[in-house]
Amino acid sequence: MKMLNNFQMNLLKILSIMILFFIAQPSFAGFDIKPGEELTYEVSYMGAKLGTIIISTGKLKKENGISFYDTKAEIKTYKSIPFLNINVEYNSKTDKSVSFAHQFIGNYKSNDYWDIHKIFLNYAKSNIYVSKENEYGKYFEKSYQTTKKYSDGLTIFFIARNFLTSGKKITFPTIVDKQLESTEINFIGKNVDLPIKAVKYPVKTLYFNGKANWTGIYGLSGGFEGWFSNDDARVPIVAKLNLYIGAAKVELIKWKRSGWEPPK
Protein backbone atom coordinates (compact mmCIF):
# COMPACT_ATOMS: atom_id res chain seq x y z
CA MET A 1 0.00 0.00 0.00
CA LYS A 2 1.35 3.45 -0.93
CA MET A 3 2.50 5.53 2.05
CA LEU A 4 0.52 8.71 2.80
CA ASN A 5 2.41 11.96 2.27
CA ASN A 6 2.50 14.72 4.92
CA PHE A 7 -0.39 16.64 3.32
CA GLN A 8 -2.59 13.52 3.30
CA MET A 9 -1.65 12.68 6.89
CA ASN A 10 -2.52 16.19 8.09
CA LEU A 11 -5.82 16.12 6.18
CA LEU A 12 -6.67 12.76 7.73
CA LYS A 13 -5.95 14.13 11.22
CA ILE A 14 -8.20 17.16 10.60
CA LEU A 15 -11.03 14.97 9.32
CA SER A 16 -10.68 12.63 12.31
CA ILE A 17 -10.86 15.56 14.76
CA MET A 18 -13.93 16.97 12.97
CA ILE A 19 -15.69 13.60 13.13
CA LEU A 20 -14.93 13.23 16.85
CA PHE A 21 -16.12 16.82 17.43
CA PHE A 22 -19.50 16.24 15.84
CA ILE A 23 -19.95 12.88 17.54
CA ALA A 24 -19.26 14.51 20.90
CA GLN A 25 -21.84 17.27 20.41
CA PRO A 26 -25.26 16.74 22.03
CA SER A 27 -27.75 16.08 19.26
CA PHE A 28 -31.37 17.18 19.25
CA ALA A 29 -34.34 16.80 16.96
CA GLY A 30 -36.06 19.89 15.61
CA PHE A 31 -39.06 21.26 17.46
CA ASP A 32 -42.41 20.07 16.09
CA ILE A 33 -44.18 23.44 15.76
CA LYS A 34 -47.91 23.04 15.22
CA PRO A 35 -50.07 25.67 13.46
CA GLY A 36 -53.38 26.07 15.28
CA GLU A 37 -51.85 25.41 18.69
CA GLU A 38 -53.27 27.49 21.55
CA LEU A 39 -51.85 27.31 25.07
CA THR A 40 -53.43 29.04 28.08
CA TYR A 41 -51.46 29.80 31.23
CA GLU A 42 -52.37 31.26 34.59
CA VAL A 43 -49.99 33.65 36.34
CA SER A 44 -49.94 33.53 40.14
CA TYR A 45 -47.99 35.19 42.93
CA MET A 46 -47.85 33.74 46.45
CA GLY A 47 -51.01 31.76 45.67
CA ALA A 48 -52.93 34.77 44.31
CA LYS A 49 -54.11 34.42 40.72
CA LEU A 50 -53.10 37.49 38.72
CA GLY A 51 -54.18 36.79 35.13
CA THR A 52 -53.74 34.70 32.01
CA ILE A 53 -51.39 34.36 29.06
CA ILE A 54 -52.69 32.79 25.83
CA ILE A 55 -50.07 31.87 23.23
CA SER A 56 -51.09 30.71 19.75
CA THR A 57 -49.39 29.68 16.51
CA GLY A 58 -50.65 30.51 13.02
CA LYS A 59 -49.93 28.90 9.66
CA LEU A 60 -46.57 28.90 7.93
CA LYS A 61 -46.39 31.86 5.52
CA LYS A 62 -43.93 33.14 2.94
CA GLU A 63 -43.38 36.81 2.06
CA ASN A 64 -40.50 38.31 0.08
CA GLY A 65 -38.65 35.01 0.15
CA ILE A 66 -38.96 34.68 3.95
CA SER A 67 -40.83 31.76 5.56
CA PHE A 68 -42.29 32.38 9.02
CA TYR A 69 -45.04 31.50 11.48
CA ASP A 70 -47.42 34.13 12.83
CA THR A 71 -47.26 33.77 16.60
CA LYS A 72 -49.41 35.63 19.11
CA ALA A 73 -49.63 36.23 22.86
CA GLU A 74 -52.55 37.78 24.74
CA ILE A 75 -51.78 38.86 28.31
CA LYS A 76 -54.52 40.03 30.66
CA THR A 77 -54.83 40.54 34.39
CA TYR A 78 -58.00 39.52 36.18
CA LYS A 79 -60.44 42.34 36.94
CA SER A 80 -60.40 41.30 40.58
CA ILE A 81 -56.76 42.42 40.94
CA PRO A 82 -56.89 46.08 42.12
CA PHE A 83 -53.19 46.95 41.74
CA LEU A 84 -52.70 45.54 38.22
CA ASN A 85 -54.45 46.41 34.98
CA ILE A 86 -52.65 44.83 32.02
CA ASN A 87 -54.12 44.16 28.58
CA VAL A 88 -51.44 43.37 26.00
CA GLU A 89 -51.27 41.70 22.59
CA TYR A 90 -48.00 40.55 21.02
CA ASN A 91 -47.69 39.48 17.39
CA SER A 92 -44.41 38.12 16.06
CA LYS A 93 -43.21 36.69 12.77
CA THR A 94 -41.11 33.77 13.94
CA ASP A 95 -38.72 32.36 11.34
CA LYS A 96 -39.42 28.87 10.00
CA SER A 97 -36.19 27.71 11.68
CA VAL A 98 -37.69 28.75 15.06
CA SER A 99 -34.42 30.46 15.98
CA PHE A 100 -35.06 34.20 15.39
CA ALA A 101 -37.74 36.78 14.56
CA HIS A 102 -38.53 38.97 11.54
CA GLN A 103 -41.11 41.33 13.02
CA PHE A 104 -42.77 42.20 16.31
CA ILE A 105 -45.90 44.27 16.97
CA GLY A 106 -46.94 44.96 20.54
CA ASN A 107 -50.28 46.56 21.44
CA TYR A 108 -50.73 47.88 24.98
CA LYS A 109 -54.17 48.99 26.18
CA SER A 110 -54.00 52.41 27.83
CA ASN A 111 -57.46 53.68 28.80
CA ASP A 112 -59.39 53.68 25.50
CA TYR A 113 -56.29 53.77 23.27
CA TRP A 114 -53.76 51.15 22.26
CA ASP A 115 -50.10 52.13 22.51
CA ILE A 116 -48.21 50.46 19.65
CA HIS A 117 -44.66 49.14 19.66
CA LYS A 118 -43.16 47.98 16.34
CA ILE A 119 -39.90 46.17 15.57
CA PHE A 120 -38.86 45.36 12.01
CA LEU A 121 -35.79 43.15 11.56
CA ASN A 122 -34.26 43.44 8.08
CA TYR A 123 -31.39 40.96 8.05
CA ALA A 124 -30.59 41.55 4.37
CA LYS A 125 -29.64 45.13 5.30
CA SER A 126 -28.32 44.29 8.81
CA ASN A 127 -30.91 46.71 10.18
CA ILE A 128 -33.43 46.75 13.04
CA TYR A 129 -36.02 49.53 13.17
CA VAL A 130 -37.99 50.27 16.33
CA SER A 131 -40.89 52.71 16.80
CA LYS A 132 -43.35 53.47 19.61
CA GLU A 133 -46.52 55.54 19.47
CA ASN A 134 -49.44 56.47 21.70
CA GLU A 135 -52.64 58.50 21.30
CA TYR A 136 -50.58 61.64 20.66
CA GLY A 137 -48.51 60.07 17.87
CA LYS A 138 -45.05 58.58 17.48
CA TYR A 139 -42.77 59.39 20.41
CA PHE A 140 -39.82 57.08 19.73
CA GLU A 141 -38.02 55.67 16.70
CA LYS A 142 -34.52 54.35 16.21
CA SER A 143 -32.53 52.19 13.79
CA TYR A 144 -29.79 49.78 14.80
CA GLN A 145 -27.08 48.25 12.61
CA THR A 146 -26.24 44.67 13.54
CA THR A 147 -25.29 41.43 11.80
CA LYS A 148 -26.86 39.28 14.54
CA LYS A 149 -30.26 37.62 14.25
CA TYR A 150 -32.54 38.55 17.12
CA SER A 151 -35.49 37.05 18.93
CA ASP A 152 -38.15 39.13 20.66
CA GLY A 153 -39.97 38.51 23.93
CA LEU A 154 -42.50 36.21 22.24
CA THR A 155 -40.24 34.35 19.81
CA ILE A 156 -37.90 33.35 22.66
CA PHE A 157 -40.82 31.23 23.98
CA PHE A 158 -40.64 29.11 20.82
CA ILE A 159 -36.84 29.16 20.59
CA ALA A 160 -36.63 27.62 24.07
CA ARG A 161 -38.84 24.78 22.86
CA ASN A 162 -36.68 24.32 19.76
CA PHE A 163 -33.42 23.99 21.70
CA LEU A 164 -34.86 22.20 24.75
CA THR A 165 -33.00 18.90 24.19
CA SER A 166 -29.73 20.43 22.96
CA GLY A 167 -27.94 19.92 26.27
CA LYS A 168 -26.16 23.25 25.79
CA LYS A 169 -25.93 26.63 27.47
CA ILE A 170 -26.86 29.14 24.79
CA THR A 171 -27.07 32.93 24.68
CA PHE A 172 -29.71 34.27 22.27
CA PRO A 173 -29.61 37.91 21.05
CA THR A 174 -32.95 39.37 22.16
CA ILE A 175 -34.65 42.70 21.53
CA VAL A 176 -37.24 43.78 24.11
CA ASP A 177 -38.72 47.26 24.26
CA LYS A 178 -36.03 49.30 22.49
CA GLN A 179 -32.86 47.65 23.75
CA LEU A 180 -30.64 45.05 22.10
CA GLU A 181 -29.99 42.59 24.91
CA SER A 182 -29.68 38.81 25.32
CA THR A 183 -31.31 35.77 26.92
CA GLU A 184 -29.15 33.06 28.49
CA ILE A 185 -30.63 29.56 28.74
CA ASN A 186 -28.99 26.52 30.28
CA PHE A 187 -30.67 23.47 28.70
CA ILE A 188 -29.81 21.03 31.48
CA GLY A 189 -32.05 18.25 30.18
CA LYS A 190 -33.02 17.09 33.68
CA ASN A 191 -36.04 14.75 33.74
CA VAL A 192 -38.75 15.80 36.20
CA ASP A 193 -42.21 14.29 36.81
CA LEU A 194 -44.21 17.44 37.53
CA PRO A 195 -47.75 17.60 39.00
CA ILE A 196 -50.08 20.39 37.81
CA LYS A 197 -53.74 21.07 38.59
CA ALA A 198 -54.97 20.65 35.00
CA VAL A 199 -53.75 17.03 34.75
CA LYS A 200 -54.56 14.08 37.01
CA TYR A 201 -51.06 12.58 36.74
CA PRO A 202 -47.49 13.93 36.97
CA VAL A 203 -46.34 15.32 33.61
CA LYS A 204 -43.07 14.08 32.13
CA THR A 205 -40.94 17.22 31.69
CA LEU A 206 -37.44 18.50 31.02
CA TYR A 207 -36.09 21.20 33.31
CA PHE A 208 -33.92 24.20 32.36
CA ASN A 209 -32.99 27.58 33.79
CA GLY A 210 -31.69 30.87 32.48
CA LYS A 211 -31.42 34.61 32.77
CA ALA A 212 -33.25 37.42 30.95
CA ASN A 213 -30.88 40.35 30.51
CA TRP A 214 -33.83 42.61 29.75
CA THR A 215 -37.09 43.80 31.30
CA GLY A 216 -40.44 42.75 29.83
CA ILE A 217 -44.13 42.63 30.70
CA TYR A 218 -44.98 42.41 34.45
CA GLY A 219 -41.37 43.58 34.98
CA LEU A 220 -40.04 40.19 33.84
CA SER A 221 -36.26 40.17 34.22
CA GLY A 222 -33.36 38.22 35.69
CA GLY A 223 -33.36 34.51 36.52
CA PHE A 224 -36.07 32.08 35.45
CA GLU A 225 -36.82 28.35 35.43
CA GLY A 226 -38.87 26.22 33.04
CA TRP A 227 -40.37 22.74 32.86
CA PHE A 228 -41.39 21.76 29.29
CA SER A 229 -43.07 18.51 28.21
CA ASN A 230 -40.56 15.77 27.41
CA ASP A 231 -41.94 14.88 23.97
CA ASP A 232 -41.88 16.23 20.42
CA ALA A 233 -44.37 18.99 21.29
CA ARG A 234 -42.16 20.45 24.07
CA VAL A 235 -45.09 22.34 25.51
CA PRO A 236 -44.18 24.70 28.38
CA ILE A 237 -45.88 23.24 31.47
CA VAL A 238 -44.65 25.49 34.29
CA ALA A 239 -42.31 28.47 34.50
CA LYS A 240 -41.05 30.46 37.49
CA LEU A 241 -40.21 34.07 36.70
CA ASN A 242 -38.94 37.15 38.50
CA LEU A 243 -41.47 39.98 38.11
CA TYR A 244 -41.52 43.44 39.65
CA ILE A 245 -43.87 42.18 42.37
CA GLY A 246 -41.59 39.23 43.14
CA ALA A 247 -41.22 35.59 42.06
CA ALA A 248 -44.28 34.37 40.14
CA LYS A 249 -45.48 31.06 38.72
CA VAL A 250 -46.89 30.48 35.23
CA GLU A 251 -48.78 27.20 34.83
CA LEU A 252 -50.54 25.54 31.89
CA ILE A 253 -54.30 25.35 32.51
CA LYS A 254 -55.74 24.68 29.02
CA TRP A 255 -54.43 23.62 25.62
CA LYS A 256 -55.50 23.08 22.02
CA ARG A 257 -52.97 21.04 20.05
CA SER A 258 -54.16 18.33 17.66
CA GLY A 259 -53.49 14.85 19.02
CA TRP A 260 -51.57 16.05 22.10
CA GLU A 261 -51.99 15.32 25.77
CA PRO A 262 -49.38 15.99 28.47
CA PRO A 263 -47.02 12.97 28.53
CA LYS A 264 -47.14 10.63 31.53
DRENMARDREN-605660 format. One record per residue (C-alpha): residue number from 1; residue in one letter; x, y, z. Coordinates in steps of 0.5 Angstrom, whole numbers, plus 500, padded with zeros to 3 digits. Layout:
BEGIN
+-----+---------+-----+-----+-----+
| num | residuo |   u |   v |   w |
+-----+---------+-----+-----+-----+
| NUM |       a |   X |   Y |   Z |
...
+-----+---------+-----+-----+-----+
This chain:
BEGIN
+-----+---------+-----+-----+-----+
| num | residuo |   u |   v |   w |
+-----+---------+-----+-----+-----+
|   1 |       m | 500 | 500 | 500 |
|   2 |       k | 503 | 507 | 498 |
|   3 |       m | 505 | 511 | 504 |
|   4 |       l | 501 | 517 | 506 |
|   5 |       n | 505 | 524 | 505 |
|   6 |       n | 505 | 529 | 510 |
|   7 |       f | 499 | 533 | 507 |
|   8 |       q | 495 | 527 | 507 |
|   9 |       m | 497 | 525 | 514 |
|  10 |       n | 495 | 532 | 516 |
|  11 |       l | 488 | 532 | 512 |
|  12 |       l | 487 | 526 | 515 |
|  13 |       k | 488 | 528 | 522 |
|  14 |       i | 484 | 534 | 521 |
|  15 |       l | 478 | 530 | 519 |
|  16 |       s | 479 | 525 | 525 |
|  17 |       i | 478 | 531 | 530 |
|  18 |       m | 472 | 534 | 526 |
|  19 |       i | 469 | 527 | 526 |
|  20 |       l | 470 | 526 | 534 |
|  21 |       f | 468 | 534 | 535 |
|  22 |       f | 461 | 532 | 532 |
|  23 |       i | 460 | 526 | 535 |
|  24 |       a | 461 | 529 | 542 |
|  25 |       q | 456 | 535 | 541 |
|  26 |       p | 449 | 533 | 544 |
|  27 |       s | 444 | 532 | 539 |
|  28 |       f | 437 | 534 | 538 |
|  29 |       a | 431 | 534 | 534 |
|  30 |       g | 428 | 540 | 531 |
|  31 |       f | 422 | 543 | 535 |
|  32 |       d | 415 | 540 | 532 |
|  33 |       i | 412 | 547 | 532 |
|  34 |       k | 404 | 546 | 530 |
|  35 |       p | 400 | 551 | 527 |
|  36 |       g | 393 | 552 | 531 |
|  37 |       e | 396 | 551 | 537 |
|  38 |       e | 393 | 555 | 543 |
|  39 |       l | 396 | 555 | 550 |
|  40 |       t | 393 | 558 | 556 |
|  41 |       y | 397 | 560 | 562 |
|  42 |       e | 395 | 563 | 569 |
|  43 |       v | 400 | 567 | 573 |
|  44 |       s | 400 | 567 | 580 |
|  45 |       y | 404 | 570 | 586 |
|  46 |       m | 404 | 567 | 593 |
|  47 |       g | 398 | 564 | 591 |
|  48 |       a | 394 | 570 | 589 |
|  49 |       k | 392 | 569 | 581 |
|  50 |       l | 394 | 575 | 577 |
|  51 |       g | 392 | 574 | 570 |
|  52 |       t | 393 | 569 | 564 |
|  53 |       i | 397 | 569 | 558 |
|  54 |       i | 395 | 566 | 552 |
|  55 |       i | 400 | 564 | 546 |
|  56 |       s | 398 | 561 | 539 |
|  57 |       t | 401 | 559 | 533 |
|  58 |       g | 399 | 561 | 526 |
|  59 |       k | 400 | 558 | 519 |
|  60 |       l | 407 | 558 | 516 |
|  61 |       k | 407 | 564 | 511 |
|  62 |       k | 412 | 566 | 506 |
|  63 |       e | 413 | 574 | 504 |
|  64 |       n | 419 | 577 | 500 |
|  65 |       g | 423 | 570 | 500 |
|  66 |       i | 422 | 569 | 508 |
|  67 |       s | 418 | 564 | 511 |
|  68 |       f | 415 | 565 | 518 |
|  69 |       y | 410 | 563 | 523 |
|  70 |       d | 405 | 568 | 526 |
|  71 |       t | 405 | 568 | 533 |
|  72 |       k | 401 | 571 | 538 |
|  73 |       a | 401 | 572 | 546 |
|  74 |       e | 395 | 576 | 549 |
|  75 |       i | 396 | 578 | 557 |
|  76 |       k | 391 | 580 | 561 |
|  77 |       t | 390 | 581 | 569 |
|  78 |       y | 384 | 579 | 572 |
|  79 |       k | 379 | 585 | 574 |
|  80 |       s | 379 | 583 | 581 |
|  81 |       i | 386 | 585 | 582 |
|  82 |       p | 386 | 592 | 584 |
|  83 |       f | 394 | 594 | 583 |
|  84 |       l | 395 | 591 | 576 |
|  85 |       n | 391 | 593 | 570 |
|  86 |       i | 395 | 590 | 564 |
|  87 |       n | 392 | 588 | 557 |
|  88 |       v | 397 | 587 | 552 |
|  89 |       e | 397 | 583 | 545 |
|  90 |       y | 404 | 581 | 542 |
|  91 |       n | 405 | 579 | 535 |
|  92 |       s | 411 | 576 | 532 |
|  93 |       k | 414 | 573 | 526 |
|  94 |       t | 418 | 568 | 528 |
|  95 |       d | 423 | 565 | 523 |
|  96 |       k | 421 | 558 | 520 |
|  97 |       s | 428 | 555 | 523 |
|  98 |       v | 425 | 557 | 530 |
|  99 |       s | 431 | 561 | 532 |
| 100 |       f | 430 | 568 | 531 |
| 101 |       a | 425 | 574 | 529 |
| 102 |       h | 423 | 578 | 523 |
| 103 |       q | 418 | 583 | 526 |
| 104 |       f | 414 | 584 | 533 |
| 105 |       i | 408 | 589 | 534 |
| 106 |       g | 406 | 590 | 541 |
| 107 |       n | 399 | 593 | 543 |
| 108 |       y | 399 | 596 | 550 |
| 109 |       k | 392 | 598 | 552 |
| 110 |       s | 392 | 605 | 556 |
| 111 |       n | 385 | 607 | 558 |
| 112 |       d | 381 | 607 | 551 |
| 113 |       y | 387 | 608 | 547 |
| 114 |       w | 392 | 602 | 545 |
| 115 |       d | 400 | 604 | 545 |
| 116 |       i | 404 | 601 | 539 |
| 117 |       h | 411 | 598 | 539 |
| 118 |       k | 414 | 596 | 533 |
| 119 |       i | 420 | 592 | 531 |
| 120 |       f | 422 | 591 | 524 |
| 121 |       l | 428 | 586 | 523 |
| 122 |       n | 431 | 587 | 516 |
| 123 |       y | 437 | 582 | 516 |
| 124 |       a | 439 | 583 | 509 |
| 125 |       k | 441 | 590 | 511 |
| 126 |       s | 443 | 589 | 518 |
| 127 |       n | 438 | 593 | 520 |
| 128 |       i | 433 | 594 | 526 |
| 129 |       y | 428 | 599 | 526 |
| 130 |       v | 424 | 601 | 533 |
| 131 |       s | 418 | 605 | 534 |
| 132 |       k | 413 | 607 | 539 |
| 133 |       e | 407 | 611 | 539 |
| 134 |       n | 401 | 613 | 543 |
| 135 |       e | 395 | 617 | 543 |
| 136 |       y | 399 | 623 | 541 |
| 137 |       g | 403 | 620 | 536 |
| 138 |       k | 410 | 617 | 535 |
| 139 |       y | 414 | 619 | 541 |
| 140 |       f | 420 | 614 | 539 |
| 141 |       e | 424 | 611 | 533 |
| 142 |       k | 431 | 609 | 532 |
| 143 |       s | 435 | 604 | 528 |
| 144 |       y | 440 | 600 | 530 |
| 145 |       q | 446 | 597 | 525 |
| 146 |       t | 448 | 589 | 527 |
| 147 |       t | 449 | 583 | 524 |
| 148 |       k | 446 | 579 | 529 |
| 149 |       k | 439 | 575 | 528 |
| 150 |       y | 435 | 577 | 534 |
| 151 |       s | 429 | 574 | 538 |
| 152 |       d | 424 | 578 | 541 |
| 153 |       g | 420 | 577 | 548 |
| 154 |       l | 415 | 572 | 544 |
| 155 |       t | 420 | 569 | 540 |
| 156 |       i | 424 | 567 | 545 |
| 157 |       f | 418 | 562 | 548 |
| 158 |       f | 419 | 558 | 542 |
| 159 |       i | 426 | 558 | 541 |
| 160 |       a | 427 | 555 | 548 |
| 161 |       r | 422 | 550 | 546 |
| 162 |       n | 427 | 549 | 540 |
| 163 |       f | 433 | 548 | 543 |
| 164 |       l | 430 | 544 | 550 |
| 165 |       t | 434 | 538 | 548 |
| 166 |       s | 441 | 541 | 546 |
| 167 |       g | 444 | 540 | 553 |
| 168 |       k | 448 | 546 | 552 |
| 169 |       k | 448 | 553 | 555 |
| 170 |       i | 446 | 558 | 550 |
| 171 |       t | 446 | 566 | 549 |
| 172 |       f | 441 | 569 | 545 |
| 173 |       p | 441 | 576 | 542 |
| 174 |       t | 434 | 579 | 544 |
| 175 |       i | 431 | 585 | 543 |
| 176 |       v | 426 | 588 | 548 |
| 177 |       d | 423 | 595 | 549 |
| 178 |       k | 428 | 599 | 545 |
| 179 |       q | 434 | 595 | 548 |
| 180 |       l | 439 | 590 | 544 |
| 181 |       e | 440 | 585 | 550 |
| 182 |       s | 441 | 578 | 551 |
| 183 |       t | 437 | 572 | 554 |
| 184 |       e | 442 | 566 | 557 |
| 185 |       i | 439 | 559 | 557 |
| 186 |       n | 442 | 553 | 561 |
| 187 |       f | 439 | 547 | 557 |
| 188 |       i | 440 | 542 | 563 |
| 189 |       g | 436 | 537 | 560 |
| 190 |       k | 434 | 534 | 567 |
| 191 |       n | 428 | 530 | 567 |
| 192 |       v | 422 | 532 | 572 |
| 193 |       d | 416 | 529 | 574 |
| 194 |       l | 412 | 535 | 575 |
| 195 |       p | 405 | 535 | 578 |
| 196 |       i | 400 | 541 | 576 |
| 197 |       k | 393 | 542 | 577 |
| 198 |       a | 390 | 541 | 570 |
| 199 |       v | 392 | 534 | 570 |
| 200 |       k | 391 | 528 | 574 |
| 201 |       y | 398 | 525 | 573 |
| 202 |       p | 405 | 528 | 574 |
| 203 |       v | 407 | 531 | 567 |
| 204 |       k | 414 | 528 | 564 |
| 205 |       t | 418 | 534 | 563 |
| 206 |       l | 425 | 537 | 562 |
| 207 |       y | 428 | 542 | 567 |
| 208 |       f | 432 | 548 | 565 |
| 209 |       n | 434 | 555 | 568 |
| 210 |       g | 437 | 562 | 565 |
| 211 |       k | 437 | 569 | 566 |
| 212 |       a | 433 | 575 | 562 |
| 213 |       n | 438 | 581 | 561 |
| 214 |       w | 432 | 585 | 560 |
| 215 |       t | 426 | 588 | 563 |
| 216 |       g | 419 | 585 | 560 |
| 217 |       i | 412 | 585 | 561 |
| 218 |       y | 410 | 585 | 569 |
| 219 |       g | 417 | 587 | 570 |
| 220 |       l | 420 | 580 | 568 |
| 221 |       s | 427 | 580 | 568 |
| 222 |       g | 433 | 576 | 571 |
| 223 |       g | 433 | 569 | 573 |
| 224 |       f | 428 | 564 | 571 |
| 225 |       e | 426 | 557 | 571 |
| 226 |       g | 422 | 552 | 566 |
| 227 |       w | 419 | 545 | 566 |
| 228 |       f | 417 | 544 | 559 |
| 229 |       s | 414 | 537 | 556 |
| 230 |       n | 419 | 532 | 555 |
| 231 |       d | 416 | 530 | 548 |
| 232 |       d | 416 | 532 | 541 |
| 233 |       a | 411 | 538 | 543 |
| 234 |       r | 416 | 541 | 548 |
| 235 |       v | 410 | 545 | 551 |
| 236 |       p | 412 | 549 | 557 |
| 237 |       i | 408 | 546 | 563 |
| 238 |       v | 411 | 551 | 569 |
| 239 |       a | 415 | 557 | 569 |
| 240 |       k | 418 | 561 | 575 |
| 241 |       l | 420 | 568 | 573 |
| 242 |       n | 422 | 574 | 577 |
| 243 |       l | 417 | 580 | 576 |
| 244 |       y | 417 | 587 | 579 |
| 245 |       i | 412 | 584 | 585 |
| 246 |       g | 417 | 578 | 586 |
| 247 |       a | 418 | 571 | 584 |
| 248 |       a | 411 | 569 | 580 |
| 249 |       k | 409 | 562 | 577 |
| 250 |       v | 406 | 561 | 570 |
| 251 |       e | 402 | 554 | 570 |
| 252 |       l | 399 | 551 | 564 |
| 253 |       i | 391 | 551 | 565 |
| 254 |       k | 389 | 549 | 558 |
| 255 |       w | 391 | 547 | 551 |
| 256 |       k | 389 | 546 | 544 |
| 257 |       r | 394 | 542 | 540 |
| 258 |       s | 392 | 537 | 535 |
| 259 |       g | 393 | 530 | 538 |
| 260 |       w | 397 | 532 | 544 |
| 261 |       e | 396 | 531 | 552 |
| 262 |       p | 401 | 532 | 557 |
| 263 |       p | 406 | 526 | 557 |
| 264 |       k | 406 | 521 | 563 |
+-----+---------+-----+-----+-----+
